Amino acid sequence: MQTALFTNDTALHTTLLLQFDNLKMDMPVVWTTGNKLAKVAAKHKRHHQLTRLAKFVCEAYGITVDDLRSSLHSHDLVLVREVFTYLALSCYQYQAIEVARYLNRRHRMGTYYFKEVRKRMKLDSVLHDEVKNLQHIWLETAAKQAA
């Protein structure tokens, strides 16, 4: 469920209160017409979806979201980033650059992670089954939350 409430702080600025699935975000925005405001709300909803997906993947692999978004380059963390990117691109049709920005990476890394995990999945049936199982569980969870 998404709701937006507006209150005037000053003549030029307003506070936008977005509520997505019991998560409230207060953010100041410049007063604008409805079309731009809808784009801001949509952008924050997509960021919230990525955050929920990141928490899900991190919980499955036993790491934190901070680790996922950190600059560390251990093999295990890179694999989790690849799986997260694969799920974000395949479940939500995000652009690779959006996922890379969320992970605090260069814009090319989103595409690189996606290609790498697909290569690994073709060679490693255990990884393939693991990722497909995570994808199935995530889609079921998202469908229940939407209902």
QUIURVEN-V243211 format. One record per pair of residues at least 4 apart in sequence whose ideal C-beta (glycine too) atoms are under 6 Angstrom apart, sorted by the first residue. I is the first residue (numbers start at 0). GAP is how many residues later the second one is. Records with the same first field share a line. If there is no record, write none. Layout:
I = GAP + GAP
//
This chain:
1 = 18
2 = 16
3 = 14 + 37
4 = 12
5 = 8
6 = 8
7 = 6
8 = 4 + 6
12 = 15
13 = 17
14 = 13
15 = 11 + 13
16 = 9
17 = 7 + 26
18 = 5
19 = 25 + 28
28 = 11
31 = 4 + 5
49 = 52
52 = 35
53 = 4 + 11 + 14
55 = 82
56 = 27
57 = 5 + 6 + 7 + 10
59 = 74
60 = 19
62 = 4
68 = 34 + 35
71 = 5
80 = 22 + 32
81 = 31 + 34 + 35
82 = 48
84 = 14 + 25 + 28 + 29
85 = 4 + 28 + 31
86 = 4 + 48
87 = 4 + 6 + 11
88 = 5 + 25
93 = 4 + 5
95 = 14 + 15
96 = 10 + 13
98 = 11
99 = 5 + 7 + 9 + 10
104 = 4
107 = 4
108 = 4
119 = 4 + 7
120 = 6 + 7
//
